[in-house]
Amino acid sequence: MELFGSALYTLLIAWGVVTAVLICVLIYRSTLETREEDQIFLGGGEEGMASEQRALVARIQRLSKPITALVVVSGALLVVTAGLWLWQTFKNF
């Protein structure tokens, strides 16, 4: 009984940490997206602005894989935690 309580507590802590990291990464991506321009009208001498936007878009695209991984891990931890809790509840019922 004590082992399951400890495992459940550990899983909840791990889920909380992963979800907090996910929220932080989503907030970071959101702040990057606010600086992204939908349309840029550039003249001949504004290549620096275009390269800055390309770098910003590349950073946003690089964040998609870690975000997907964090969503999957967070969901899996939540399902495992709920399953362990249900199993423990039915066992004690």
PDB file with one MODEL, atoms N, CA, C and O in Angstrom:
MODEL        1
ATOM      1  N   MET A   1       0.827  -1.191   0.000  1.00  0.00           N
ATOM      2  CA  MET A   1       0.000   0.000   0.000  1.00  0.00           C
ATOM      3  C   MET A   1       0.869   1.251   0.000  1.00  0.00           C
ATOM      4  O   MET A   1       0.614   2.190  -0.754  1.00  0.00           O
ATOM      5  N   GLU A   2       1.875   1.262   0.830  1.00  0.00           N
ATOM      6  CA  GLU A   2       2.764   2.421   0.913  1.00  0.00           C
ATOM      7  C   GLU A   2       3.545   2.608  -0.379  1.00  0.00           C
ATOM      8  O   GLU A   2       3.822   3.739  -0.780  1.00  0.00           O
ATOM      9  N   LEU A   3       3.901   1.513  -1.031  1.00  0.00           N
ATOM     10  CA  LEU A   3       4.650   1.580  -2.289  1.00  0.00           C
ATOM     11  C   LEU A   3       3.832   2.270  -3.370  1.00  0.00           C
ATOM     12  O   LEU A   3       4.361   3.080  -4.132  1.00  0.00           O
ATOM     13  N   PHE A   4       2.533   1.948  -3.440  1.00  0.00           N
ATOM     14  CA  PHE A   4       1.683   2.568  -4.457  1.00  0.00           C
ATOM     15  C   PHE A   4       1.447   4.039  -4.172  1.00  0.00           C
ATOM     16  O   PHE A   4       1.384   4.849  -5.097  1.00  0.00           O
ATOM     17  N   GLY A   5       1.318   4.385  -2.922  1.00  0.00           N
ATOM     18  CA  GLY A   5       1.148   5.789  -2.555  1.00  0.00           C
ATOM     19  C   GLY A   5       2.378   6.603  -2.922  1.00  0.00           C
ATOM     20  O   GLY A   5       2.271   7.728  -3.410  1.00  0.00           O
ATOM     21  N   SER A   6       3.537   6.027  -2.683  1.00  0.00           N
ATOM     22  CA  SER A   6       4.779   6.692  -3.037  1.00  0.00           C
ATOM     23  C   SER A   6       4.933   6.802  -4.552  1.00  0.00           C
ATOM     24  O   SER A   6       5.370   7.833  -5.063  1.00  0.00           O
ATOM     25  N   ALA A   7       4.572   5.737  -5.268  1.00  0.00           N
ATOM     26  CA  ALA A   7       4.661   5.761  -6.731  1.00  0.00           C
ATOM     27  C   ALA A   7       3.675   6.768  -7.311  1.00  0.00           C
ATOM     28  O   ALA A   7       3.999   7.490  -8.254  1.00  0.00           O
ATOM     29  N   LEU A   8       2.487   6.814  -6.752  1.00  0.00           N
ATOM     30  CA  LEU A   8       1.475   7.762  -7.217  1.00  0.00           C
ATOM     31  C   LEU A   8       1.931   9.195  -6.979  1.00  0.00           C
ATOM     32  O   LEU A   8       1.772  10.057  -7.842  1.00  0.00           O
ATOM     33  N   TYR A   9       2.487   9.437  -5.830  1.00  0.00           N
ATOM     34  CA  TYR A   9       3.003  10.769  -5.503  1.00  0.00           C
ATOM     35  C   TYR A   9       4.142  11.159  -6.443  1.00  0.00           C
ATOM     36  O   TYR A   9       4.205  12.296  -6.910  1.00  0.00           O
ATOM     37  N   THR A  10       5.031  10.226  -6.716  1.00  0.00           N
ATOM     38  CA  THR A  10       6.153  10.490  -7.619  1.00  0.00           C
ATOM     39  C   THR A  10       5.661  10.771  -9.034  1.00  0.00           C
ATOM     40  O   THR A  10       6.164  11.674  -9.701  1.00  0.00           O
ATOM     41  N   LEU A  11       4.682  10.003  -9.490  1.00  0.00           N
ATOM     42  CA  LEU A  11       4.125  10.234 -10.822  1.00  0.00           C
ATOM     43  C   LEU A  11       3.435  11.590 -10.916  1.00  0.00           C
ATOM     44  O   LEU A  11       3.541  12.272 -11.936  1.00  0.00           O
ATOM     45  N   LEU A  12       2.739  11.979  -9.874  1.00  0.00           N
ATOM     46  CA  LEU A  12       2.092  13.296  -9.877  1.00  0.00           C
ATOM     47  C   LEU A  12       3.114  14.429  -9.906  1.00  0.00           C
ATOM     48  O   LEU A  12       2.914  15.432 -10.592  1.00  0.00           O
ATOM     49  N   ILE A  13       4.195  14.271  -9.172  1.00  0.00           N
ATOM     50  CA  ILE A  13       5.260  15.280  -9.186  1.00  0.00           C
ATOM     51  C   ILE A  13       5.887  15.353 -10.576  1.00  0.00           C
ATOM     52  O   ILE A  13       6.101  16.446 -11.101  1.00  0.00           O
ATOM     53  N   ALA A  14       6.184  14.197 -11.178  1.00  0.00           N
ATOM     54  CA  ALA A  14       6.777  14.167 -12.523  1.00  0.00           C
ATOM     55  C   ALA A  14       5.837  14.795 -13.543  1.00  0.00           C
ATOM     56  O   ALA A  14       6.278  15.555 -14.405  1.00  0.00           O
ATOM     57  N   TRP A  15       4.535  14.483 -13.454  1.00  0.00           N
ATOM     58  CA  TRP A  15       3.563  15.070 -14.370  1.00  0.00           C
ATOM     59  C   TRP A  15       3.516  16.588 -14.198  1.00  0.00           C
ATOM     60  O   TRP A  15       3.451  17.322 -15.184  1.00  0.00           O
ATOM     61  N   GLY A  16       3.548  17.058 -12.962  1.00  0.00           N
ATOM     62  CA  GLY A  16       3.528  18.496 -12.703  1.00  0.00           C
ATOM     63  C   GLY A  16       4.745  19.203 -13.273  1.00  0.00           C
ATOM     64  O   GLY A  16       4.626  20.289 -13.840  1.00  0.00           O
ATOM     65  N   VAL A  17       5.911  18.598 -13.126  1.00  0.00           N
ATOM     66  CA  VAL A  17       7.142  19.202 -13.646  1.00  0.00           C
ATOM     67  C   VAL A  17       7.110  19.249 -15.172  1.00  0.00           C
ATOM     68  O   VAL A  17       7.420  20.278 -15.771  1.00  0.00           O
ATOM     69  N   VAL A  18       6.735  18.136 -15.797  1.00  0.00           N
ATOM     70  CA  VAL A  18       6.692  18.090 -17.263  1.00  0.00           C
ATOM     71  C   VAL A  18       5.658  19.077 -17.795  1.00  0.00           C
ATOM     72  O   VAL A  18       5.909  19.759 -18.789  1.00  0.00           O
ATOM     73  N   THR A  19       4.517  19.160 -17.157  1.00  0.00           N
ATOM     74  CA  THR A  19       3.475  20.084 -17.597  1.00  0.00           C
ATOM     75  C   THR A  19       3.899  21.534 -17.393  1.00  0.00           C
ATOM     76  O   THR A  19       3.580  22.390 -18.218  1.00  0.00           O
ATOM     77  N   ALA A  20       4.609  21.821 -16.311  1.00  0.00           N
ATOM     78  CA  ALA A  20       5.111  23.178 -16.084  1.00  0.00           C
ATOM     79  C   ALA A  20       6.132  23.569 -17.161  1.00  0.00           C
ATOM     80  O   ALA A  20       6.115  24.695 -17.658  1.00  0.00           O
ATOM     81  N   VAL A  21       7.010  22.642 -17.512  1.00  0.00           N
ATOM     82  CA  VAL A  21       7.982  22.907 -18.575  1.00  0.00           C
ATOM     83  C   VAL A  21       7.247  23.127 -19.900  1.00  0.00           C
ATOM     84  O   VAL A  21       7.608  24.019 -20.667  1.00  0.00           O
ATOM     85  N   LEU A  22       6.227  22.323 -20.169  1.00  0.00           N
ATOM     86  CA  LEU A  22       5.432  22.477 -21.384  1.00  0.00           C
ATOM     87  C   LEU A  22       4.779  23.853 -21.439  1.00  0.00           C
ATOM     88  O   LEU A  22       4.790  24.502 -22.485  1.00  0.00           O
ATOM     89  N   ILE A  23       4.221  24.296 -20.340  1.00  0.00           N
ATOM     90  CA  ILE A  23       3.578  25.614 -20.306  1.00  0.00           C
ATOM     91  C   ILE A  23       4.605  26.718 -20.542  1.00  0.00           C
ATOM     92  O   ILE A  23       4.323  27.682 -21.255  1.00  0.00           O
ATOM     93  N   CYS A  24       5.784  26.588 -19.954  1.00  0.00           N
ATOM     94  CA  CYS A  24       6.839  27.581 -20.162  1.00  0.00           C
ATOM     95  C   CYS A  24       7.275  27.637 -21.623  1.00  0.00           C
ATOM     96  O   CYS A  24       7.483  28.721 -22.167  1.00  0.00           O
ATOM     97  N   VAL A  25       7.414  26.479 -22.256  1.00  0.00           N
ATOM     98  CA  VAL A  25       7.815  26.445 -23.667  1.00  0.00           C
ATOM     99  C   VAL A  25       6.713  27.026 -24.547  1.00  0.00           C
ATOM    100  O   VAL A  25       7.004  27.716 -25.525  1.00  0.00           O
ATOM    101  N   LEU A  26       5.459  26.759 -24.215  1.00  0.00           N
ATOM    102  CA  LEU A  26       4.352  27.334 -24.980  1.00  0.00           C
ATOM    103  C   LEU A  26       4.301  28.856 -24.833  1.00  0.00           C
ATOM    104  O   LEU A  26       4.015  29.562 -25.800  1.00  0.00           O
ATOM    105  N   ILE A  27       4.573  29.357 -23.648  1.00  0.00           N
ATOM    106  CA  ILE A  27       4.616  30.800 -23.439  1.00  0.00           C
ATOM    107  C   ILE A  27       5.772  31.415 -24.223  1.00  0.00           C
ATOM    108  O   ILE A  27       5.621  32.481 -24.821  1.00  0.00           O
ATOM    109  N   TYR A  28       6.925  30.745 -24.222  1.00  0.00           N
ATOM    110  CA  TYR A  28       8.078  31.234 -24.977  1.00  0.00           C
ATOM    111  C   TYR A  28       7.766  31.287 -26.471  1.00  0.00           C
ATOM    112  O   TYR A  28       8.085  32.266 -27.144  1.00  0.00           O
ATOM    113  N   ARG A  29       7.133  30.214 -26.990  1.00  0.00           N
ATOM    114  CA  ARG A  29       6.770  30.214 -28.414  1.00  0.00           C
ATOM    115  C   ARG A  29       5.769  31.323 -28.714  1.00  0.00           C
ATOM    116  O   ARG A  29       5.834  31.951 -29.771  1.00  0.00           O
ATOM    117  N   SER A  30       4.861  31.560 -27.806  1.00  0.00           N
ATOM    118  CA  SER A  30       3.875  32.616 -28.009  1.00  0.00           C
ATOM    119  C   SER A  30       4.535  33.992 -28.066  1.00  0.00           C
ATOM    120  O   SER A  30       4.149  34.834 -28.877  1.00  0.00           O
ATOM    121  N   THR A  31       5.523  34.220 -27.211  1.00  0.00           N
ATOM    122  CA  THR A  31       6.223  35.507 -27.256  1.00  0.00           C
ATOM    123  C   THR A  31       7.032  35.656 -28.543  1.00  0.00           C
ATOM    124  O   THR A  31       7.162  36.760 -29.072  1.00  0.00           O
ATOM    125  N   LEU A  32       7.573  34.551 -29.045  1.00  0.00           N
ATOM    126  CA  LEU A  32       8.276  34.616 -30.328  1.00  0.00           C
ATOM    127  C   LEU A  32       7.305  34.912 -31.471  1.00  0.00           C
ATOM    128  O   LEU A  32       7.621  35.670 -32.388  1.00  0.00           O
ATOM    129  N   GLU A  33       6.132  34.310 -31.403  1.00  0.00           N
ATOM    130  CA  GLU A  33       5.150  34.504 -32.468  1.00  0.00           C
ATOM    131  C   GLU A  33       4.595  35.917 -32.499  1.00  0.00           C
ATOM    132  O   GLU A  33       4.158  36.382 -33.551  1.00  0.00           O
ATOM    133  N   THR A  34       4.604  36.606 -31.368  1.00  0.00           N
ATOM    134  CA  THR A  34       4.119  37.990 -31.371  1.00  0.00           C
ATOM    135  C   THR A  34       5.087  38.906 -32.102  1.00  0.00           C
ATOM    136  O   THR A  34       4.680  39.949 -32.614  1.00  0.00           O
ATOM    137  N   ARG A  35       6.358  38.536 -32.159  1.00  0.00           N
ATOM    138  CA  ARG A  35       7.338  39.347 -32.873  1.00  0.00           C
ATOM    139  C   ARG A  35       7.425  39.001 -34.352  1.00  0.00           C
ATOM    140  O   ARG A  35       8.090  39.695 -35.122  1.00  0.00           O
ATOM    141  N   GLU A  36       6.743  37.912 -34.751  1.00  0.00           N
ATOM    142  CA  GLU A  36       6.768  37.492 -36.141  1.00  0.00           C
ATOM    143  C   GLU A  36       5.790  38.338 -36.948  1.00  0.00           C
ATOM    144  O   GLU A  36       4.652  38.558 -36.531  1.00  0.00           O
ATOM    145  N   GLU A  37       6.233  38.799 -38.079  1.00  0.00           N
ATOM    146  CA  GLU A  37       5.388  39.597 -38.957  1.00  0.00           C
ATOM    147  C   GLU A  37       4.728  38.702 -39.995  1.00  0.00           C
ATOM    148  O   GLU A  37       5.361  37.790 -40.526  1.00  0.00           O
ATOM    149  N   ASP A  38       3.449  38.963 -40.287  1.00  0.00           N
ATOM    150  CA  ASP A  38       2.752  38.197 -41.315  1.00  0.00           C
ATOM    151  C   ASP A  38       3.209  38.611 -42.711  1.00  0.00           C
ATOM    152  O   ASP A  38       3.418  37.773 -43.588  1.00  0.00           O
ATOM    153  N   GLN A  39       3.358  39.908 -42.892  1.00  0.00           N
ATOM    154  CA  GLN A  39       3.799  40.433 -44.177  1.00  0.00           C
ATOM    155  C   GLN A  39       4.878  41.469 -43.930  1.00  0.00           C
ATOM    156  O   GLN A  39       4.771  42.303 -43.031  1.00  0.00           O
ATOM    157  N   ILE A  40       5.907  41.401 -44.737  1.00  0.00           N
ATOM    158  CA  ILE A  40       6.987  42.380 -44.648  1.00  0.00           C
ATOM    159  C   ILE A  40       7.188  42.947 -46.044  1.00  0.00           C
ATOM    160  O   ILE A  40       7.394  42.208 -47.007  1.00  0.00           O
ATOM    161  N   PHE A  41       7.126  44.239 -46.138  1.00  0.00           N
ATOM    162  CA  PHE A  41       7.378  44.907 -47.412  1.00  0.00           C
ATOM    163  C   PHE A  41       8.785  45.476 -47.335  1.00  0.00           C
ATOM    164  O   PHE A  41       9.042  46.458 -46.638  1.00  0.00           O
ATOM    165  N   LEU A  42       9.680  44.844 -48.056  1.00  0.00           N
ATOM    166  CA  LEU A  42      11.096  45.185 -47.959  1.00  0.00           C
ATOM    167  C   LEU A  42      11.575  45.891 -49.219  1.00  0.00           C
ATOM    168  O   LEU A  42      11.197  45.560 -50.343  1.00  0.00           O
ATOM    169  N   GLY A  43      12.403  46.854 -48.979  1.00  0.00           N
ATOM    170  CA  GLY A  43      13.099  47.502 -50.075  1.00  0.00           C
ATOM    171  C   GLY A  43      14.438  46.813 -50.273  1.00  0.00           C
ATOM    172  O   GLY A  43      14.686  45.745 -49.714  1.00  0.00           O
ATOM    173  N   GLY A  44      15.279  47.413 -51.053  1.00  0.00           N
ATOM    174  CA  GLY A  44      16.573  46.814 -51.353  1.00  0.00           C
ATOM    175  C   GLY A  44      17.510  46.755 -50.164  1.00  0.00           C
ATOM    176  O   GLY A  44      18.287  45.806 -50.058  1.00  0.00           O
ATOM    177  N   GLY A  45      17.474  47.714 -49.274  1.00  0.00           N
ATOM    178  CA  GLY A  45      18.438  47.789 -48.177  1.00  0.00           C
ATOM    179  C   GLY A  45      17.961  47.171 -46.871  1.00  0.00           C
ATOM    180  O   GLY A  45      18.608  47.358 -45.840  1.00  0.00           O
ATOM    181  N   GLU A  46      16.865  46.452 -46.879  1.00  0.00           N
ATOM    182  CA  GLU A  46      16.313  45.920 -45.637  1.00  0.00           C
ATOM    183  C   GLU A  46      16.475  44.410 -45.538  1.00  0.00           C
ATOM    184  O   GLU A  46      15.592  43.720 -45.028  1.00  0.00           O
ATOM    185  N   GLU A  47      17.584  43.904 -46.016  1.00  0.00           N
ATOM    186  CA  GLU A  47      17.846  42.462 -45.954  1.00  0.00           C
ATOM    187  C   GLU A  47      18.050  42.004 -44.515  1.00  0.00           C
ATOM    188  O   GLU A  47      17.752  40.852 -44.199  1.00  0.00           O
ATOM    189  N   GLY A  48      18.543  42.854 -43.646  1.00  0.00           N
ATOM    190  CA  GLY A  48      18.729  42.502 -42.232  1.00  0.00           C
ATOM    191  C   GLY A  48      17.416  42.172 -41.554  1.00  0.00           C
ATOM    192  O   GLY A  48      17.346  41.252 -40.740  1.00  0.00           O
ATOM    193  N   MET A  49      16.382  42.915 -41.883  1.00  0.00           N
ATOM    194  CA  MET A  49      15.065  42.664 -41.307  1.00  0.00           C
ATOM    195  C   MET A  49      14.514  41.322 -41.801  1.00  0.00           C
ATOM    196  O   MET A  49      13.886  40.586 -41.039  1.00  0.00           O
ATOM    197  N   ALA A  50      14.748  41.013 -43.060  1.00  0.00           N
ATOM    198  CA  ALA A  50      14.285  39.734 -43.608  1.00  0.00           C
ATOM    199  C   ALA A  50      15.029  38.570 -42.973  1.00  0.00           C
ATOM    200  O   ALA A  50      14.414  37.549 -42.665  1.00  0.00           O
ATOM    201  N   SER A  51      16.318  38.693 -42.771  1.00  0.00           N
ATOM    202  CA  SER A  51      17.077  37.601 -42.152  1.00  0.00           C
ATOM    203  C   SER A  51      16.681  37.422 -40.685  1.00  0.00           C
ATOM    204  O   SER A  51      16.684  36.303 -40.171  1.00  0.00           O
ATOM    205  N   GLU A  52      16.344  38.513 -40.021  1.00  0.00           N
ATOM    206  CA  GLU A  52      15.877  38.421 -38.638  1.00  0.00           C
ATOM    207  C   GLU A  52      14.548  37.662 -38.569  1.00  0.00           C
ATOM    208  O   GLU A  52      14.344  36.855 -37.662  1.00  0.00           O
ATOM    209  N   GLN A  53      13.656  37.913 -39.510  1.00  0.00           N
ATOM    210  CA  GLN A  53      12.376  37.203 -39.544  1.00  0.00           C
ATOM    211  C   GLN A  53      12.565  35.725 -39.883  1.00  0.00           C
ATOM    212  O   GLN A  53      11.874  34.868 -39.332  1.00  0.00           O
ATOM    213  N   ARG A  54      13.497  35.427 -40.786  1.00  0.00           N
ATOM    214  CA  ARG A  54      13.774  34.020 -41.119  1.00  0.00           C
ATOM    215  C   ARG A  54      14.320  33.277 -39.900  1.00  0.00           C
ATOM    216  O   ARG A  54      13.950  32.129 -39.651  1.00  0.00           O
ATOM    217  N   ALA A  55      15.194  33.930 -39.147  1.00  0.00           N
ATOM    218  CA  ALA A  55      15.749  33.309 -37.938  1.00  0.00           C
ATOM    219  C   ALA A  55      14.650  33.087 -36.902  1.00  0.00           C
ATOM    220  O   ALA A  55      14.641  32.070 -36.208  1.00  0.00           O
ATOM    221  N   LEU A  56      13.733  34.031 -36.801  1.00  0.00           N
ATOM    222  CA  LEU A  56      12.632  33.913 -35.853  1.00  0.00           C
ATOM    223  C   LEU A  56      11.704  32.758 -36.231  1.00  0.00           C
ATOM    224  O   LEU A  56      11.279  31.995 -35.363  1.00  0.00           O
ATOM    225  N   VAL A  57      11.394  32.629 -37.500  1.00  0.00           N
ATOM    226  CA  VAL A  57      10.542  31.532 -37.969  1.00  0.00           C
ATOM    227  C   VAL A  57      11.240  30.187 -37.756  1.00  0.00           C
ATOM    228  O   VAL A  57      10.594  29.208 -37.384  1.00  0.00           O
ATOM    229  N   ALA A  58      12.550  30.136 -37.989  1.00  0.00           N
ATOM    230  CA  ALA A  58      13.302  28.894 -37.770  1.00  0.00           C
ATOM    231  C   ALA A  58      13.274  28.499 -36.299  1.00  0.00           C
ATOM    232  O   ALA A  58      13.158  27.315 -35.982  1.00  0.00           O
ATOM    233  N   ARG A  59      13.379  29.469 -35.398  1.00  0.00           N
ATOM    234  CA  ARG A  59      13.320  29.180 -33.957  1.00  0.00           C
ATOM    235  C   ARG A  59      11.951  28.645 -33.559  1.00  0.00           C
ATOM    236  O   ARG A  59      11.846  27.714 -32.761  1.00  0.00           O
ATOM    237  N   ILE A  60      10.914  29.236 -34.117  1.00  0.00           N
ATOM    238  CA  ILE A  60       9.553  28.778 -33.820  1.00  0.00           C
ATOM    239  C   ILE A  60       9.351  27.357 -34.329  1.00  0.00           C
ATOM    240  O   ILE A  60       8.747  26.534 -33.642  1.00  0.00           O
ATOM    241  N   GLN A  61       9.848  27.064 -35.519  1.00  0.00           N
ATOM    242  CA  GLN A  61       9.700  25.722 -36.087  1.00  0.00           C
ATOM    243  C   GLN A  61      10.506  24.687 -35.310  1.00  0.00           C
ATOM    244  O   GLN A  61      10.078  23.541 -35.181  1.00  0.00           O
ATOM    245  N   ARG A  62      11.667  25.079 -34.792  1.00  0.00           N
ATOM    246  CA  ARG A  62      12.473  24.145 -33.990  1.00  0.00           C
ATOM    247  C   ARG A  62      11.784  23.765 -32.692  1.00  0.00           C
ATOM    248  O   ARG A  62      12.053  22.696 -32.145  1.00  0.00           O
ATOM    249  N   LEU A  63      10.911  24.610 -32.191  1.00  0.00           N
ATOM    250  CA  LEU A  63      10.210  24.329 -30.939  1.00  0.00           C
ATOM    251  C   LEU A  63       9.073  23.321 -31.111  1.00  0.00           C
ATOM    252  O   LEU A  63       8.550  22.816 -30.117  1.00  0.00           O
ATOM    253  N   SER A  64       8.683  23.019 -32.340  1.00  0.00           N
ATOM    254  CA  SER A  64       7.527  22.144 -32.541  1.00  0.00           C
ATOM    255  C   SER A  64       7.791  20.713 -32.068  1.00  0.00           C
ATOM    256  O   SER A  64       6.897  20.094 -31.491  1.00  0.00           O
ATOM    257  N   LYS A  65       8.985  20.172 -32.293  1.00  0.00           N
ATOM    258  CA  LYS A  65       9.282  18.805 -31.850  1.00  0.00           C
ATOM    259  C   LYS A  65       9.340  18.684 -30.325  1.00  0.00           C
ATOM    260  O   LYS A  65       8.747  17.754 -29.777  1.00  0.00           O
ATOM    261  N   PRO A  66      10.032  19.588 -29.617  1.00  0.00           N
ATOM    262  CA  PRO A  66      10.002  19.489 -28.151  1.00  0.00           C
ATOM    263  C   PRO A  66       8.599  19.667 -27.569  1.00  0.00           C
ATOM    264  O   PRO A  66       8.253  19.020 -26.581  1.00  0.00           O
ATOM    265  N   ILE A  67       7.797  20.535 -28.172  1.00  0.00           N
ATOM    266  CA  ILE A  67       6.436  20.734 -27.678  1.00  0.00           C
ATOM    267  C   ILE A  67       5.626  19.457 -27.859  1.00  0.00           C
ATOM    268  O   ILE A  67       4.900  19.043 -26.955  1.00  0.00           O
ATOM    269  N   THR A  68       5.750  18.839 -29.023  1.00  0.00           N
ATOM    270  CA  THR A  68       5.040  17.583 -29.270  1.00  0.00           C
ATOM    271  C   THR A  68       5.482  16.506 -28.288  1.00  0.00           C
ATOM    272  O   THR A  68       4.649  15.778 -27.748  1.00  0.00           O
ATOM    273  N   ALA A  69       6.774  16.402 -28.057  1.00  0.00           N
ATOM    274  CA  ALA A  69       7.294  15.399 -27.124  1.00  0.00           C
ATOM    275  C   ALA A  69       6.787  15.658 -25.708  1.00  0.00           C
ATOM    276  O   ALA A  69       6.405  14.721 -25.007  1.00  0.00           O
ATOM    277  N   LEU A  70       6.780  16.906 -25.287  1.00  0.00           N
ATOM    278  CA  LEU A  70       6.303  17.236 -23.940  1.00  0.00           C
ATOM    279  C   LEU A  70       4.808  16.959 -23.785  1.00  0.00           C
ATOM    280  O   LEU A  70       4.363  16.523 -22.723  1.00  0.00           O
ATOM    281  N   VAL A  71       4.037  17.210 -24.838  1.00  0.00           N
ATOM    282  CA  VAL A  71       2.600  16.908 -24.783  1.00  0.00           C
ATOM    283  C   VAL A  71       2.386  15.401 -24.633  1.00  0.00           C
ATOM    284  O   VAL A  71       1.548  14.961 -23.845  1.00  0.00           O
ATOM    285  N   VAL A  72       3.149  14.615 -25.396  1.00  0.00           N
ATOM    286  CA  VAL A  72       3.012  13.158 -25.333  1.00  0.00           C
ATOM    287  C   VAL A  72       3.419  12.637 -23.952  1.00  0.00           C
ATOM    288  O   VAL A  72       2.713  11.815 -23.368  1.00  0.00           O
ATOM    289  N   VAL A  73       4.542  13.107 -23.435  1.00  0.00           N
ATOM    290  CA  VAL A  73       5.017  12.657 -22.120  1.00  0.00           C
ATOM    291  C   VAL A  73       4.038  13.078 -21.022  1.00  0.00           C
ATOM    292  O   VAL A  73       3.734  12.294 -20.124  1.00  0.00           O
ATOM    293  N   SER A  74       3.550  14.307 -21.097  1.00  0.00           N
ATOM    294  CA  SER A  74       2.600  14.776 -20.094  1.00  0.00           C
ATOM    295  C   SER A  74       1.313  13.951 -20.136  1.00  0.00           C
ATOM    296  O   SER A  74       0.785  13.567 -19.092  1.00  0.00           O
ATOM    297  N   GLY A  75       0.816  13.683 -21.323  1.00  0.00           N
ATOM    298  CA  GLY A  75      -0.386  12.865 -21.450  1.00  0.00           C
ATOM    299  C   GLY A  75      -0.181  11.447 -20.954  1.00  0.00           C
ATOM    300  O   GLY A  75      -1.043  10.883 -20.279  1.00  0.00           O
ATOM    301  N   ALA A  76       0.978  10.869 -21.298  1.00  0.00           N
ATOM    302  CA  ALA A  76       1.272   9.501 -20.862  1.00  0.00           C
ATOM    303  C   ALA A  76       1.386   9.427 -19.337  1.00  0.00           C
ATOM    304  O   ALA A  76       0.872   8.492 -18.721  1.00  0.00           O
ATOM    305  N   LEU A  77       2.047  10.393 -18.736  1.00  0.00           N
ATOM    306  CA  LEU A  77       2.165  10.411 -17.275  1.00  0.00           C
ATOM    307  C   LEU A  77       0.800  10.565 -16.622  1.00  0.00           C
ATOM    308  O   LEU A  77       0.529   9.945 -15.594  1.00  0.00           O
ATOM    309  N   LEU A  78      -0.058  11.384 -17.210  1.00  0.00           N
ATOM    310  CA  LEU A  78      -1.392  11.567 -16.657  1.00  0.00           C
ATOM    311  C   LEU A  78      -2.208  10.281 -16.747  1.00  0.00           C
ATOM    312  O   LEU A  78      -2.914   9.921 -15.805  1.00  0.00           O
ATOM    313  N   VAL A  79      -2.110   9.587 -17.887  1.00  0.00           N
ATOM    314  CA  VAL A  79      -2.852   8.329 -18.058  1.00  0.00           C
ATOM    315  C   VAL A  79      -2.326   7.260 -17.108  1.00  0.00           C
ATOM    316  O   VAL A  79      -3.113   6.536 -16.498  1.00  0.00           O
ATOM    317  N   VAL A  80      -1.010   7.154 -16.974  1.00  0.00           N
ATOM    318  CA  VAL A  80      -0.421   6.158 -16.065  1.00  0.00           C
ATOM    319  C   VAL A  80      -0.799   6.475 -14.623  1.00  0.00           C
ATOM    320  O   VAL A  80      -1.117   5.567 -13.855  1.00  0.00           O
ATOM    321  N   THR A  81      -0.769   7.739 -14.249  1.00  0.00           N
ATOM    322  CA  THR A  81      -1.148   8.131 -12.890  1.00  0.00           C
ATOM    323  C   THR A  81      -2.610   7.803 -12.616  1.00  0.00           C
ATOM    324  O   THR A  81      -2.945   7.257 -11.565  1.00  0.00           O
ATOM    325  N   ALA A  82      -3.478   8.140 -13.569  1.00  0.00           N
ATOM    326  CA  ALA A  82      -4.899   7.835 -13.394  1.00  0.00           C
ATOM    327  C   ALA A  82      -5.129   6.327 -13.332  1.00  0.00           C
ATOM    328  O   ALA A  82      -5.939   5.855 -12.534  1.00  0.00           O
ATOM    329  N   GLY A  83      -4.426   5.575 -14.165  1.00  0.00           N
ATOM    330  CA  GLY A  83      -4.563   4.116 -14.143  1.00  0.00           C
ATOM    331  C   GLY A  83      -4.107   3.521 -12.832  1.00  0.00           C
ATOM    332  O   GLY A  83      -4.766   2.631 -12.295  1.00  0.00           O
ATOM    333  N   LEU A  84      -2.988   3.995 -12.303  1.00  0.00           N
ATOM    334  CA  LEU A  84      -2.490   3.501 -11.022  1.00  0.00           C
ATOM    335  C   LEU A  84      -3.453   3.851  -9.892  1.00  0.00           C
ATOM    336  O   LEU A  84      -3.701   3.038  -9.002  1.00  0.00           O
ATOM    337  N   TRP A  85      -3.989   5.061  -9.937  1.00  0.00           N
ATOM    338  CA  TRP A  85      -4.936   5.477  -8.910  1.00  0.00           C
ATOM    339  C   TRP A  85      -6.202   4.627  -8.968  1.00  0.00           C
ATOM    340  O   TRP A  85      -6.702   4.187  -7.933  1.00  0.00           O
ATOM    341  N   LEU A  86      -6.728   4.391 -10.187  1.00  0.00           N
ATOM    342  CA  LEU A  86      -7.919   3.555 -10.327  1.00  0.00           C
ATOM    343  C   LEU A  86      -7.658   2.120  -9.873  1.00  0.00           C
ATOM    344  O   LEU A  86      -8.488   1.515  -9.194  1.00  0.00           O
ATOM    345  N   TRP A  87      -6.503   1.585 -10.253  1.00  0.00           N
ATOM    346  CA  TRP A  87      -6.164   0.217  -9.859  1.00  0.00           C
ATOM    347  C   TRP A  87      -6.062   0.104  -8.344  1.00  0.00           C
ATOM    348  O   TRP A  87      -6.558  -0.852  -7.747  1.00  0.00           O
ATOM    349  N   GLN A  88      -5.417   1.080  -7.736  1.00  0.00           N
ATOM    350  CA  GLN A  88      -5.276   1.080  -6.279  1.00  0.00           C
ATOM    351  C   GLN A  88      -6.637   1.232  -5.607  1.00  0.00           C
ATOM    352  O   GLN A  88      -6.896   0.599  -4.584  1.00  0.00           O
ATOM    353  N   THR A  89      -7.505   2.063  -6.171  1.00  0.00           N
ATOM    354  CA  THR A  89      -8.836   2.266  -5.599  1.00  0.00           C
ATOM    355  C   THR A  89      -9.677   0.989  -5.703  1.00  0.00           C
ATOM    356  O   THR A  89     -10.322   0.585  -4.735  1.00  0.00           O
ATOM    357  N   PHE A  90      -9.666   0.360  -6.876  1.00  0.00           N
ATOM    358  CA  PHE A  90     -10.445  -0.877  -7.031  1.00  0.00           C
ATOM    359  C   PHE A  90      -9.888  -2.022  -6.193  1.00  0.00           C
ATOM    360  O   PHE A  90     -10.640  -2.878  -5.727  1.00  0.00           O
ATOM    361  N   LYS A  91      -8.584  -2.036  -6.003  1.00  0.00           N
ATOM    362  CA  LYS A  91      -7.957  -3.068  -5.183  1.00  0.00           C
ATOM    363  C   LYS A  91      -8.380  -2.944  -3.721  1.00  0.00           C
ATOM    364  O   LYS A  91      -8.588  -3.945  -3.035  1.00  0.00           O
ATOM    365  N   ASN A  92      -8.503  -1.717  -3.262  1.00  0.00           N
ATOM    366  CA  ASN A  92      -8.894  -1.473  -1.872  1.00  0.00           C
ATOM    367  C   ASN A  92     -10.400  -1.482  -1.682  1.00  0.00           C
ATOM    368  O   ASN A  92     -10.866  -1.436  -0.543  1.00  0.00           O
ATOM    369  N   PHE A  93     -11.158  -1.538  -2.729  1.00  0.00           N
ATOM    370  CA  PHE A  93     -12.610  -1.510  -2.647  1.00  0.00           C
ATOM    371  C   PHE A  93     -13.089  -2.847  -2.224  1.00  0.00           C
ATOM    372  O   PHE A  93     -14.295  -3.056  -2.088  1.00  0.00           O
TER     373      PHE A  93
ENDMDL
END
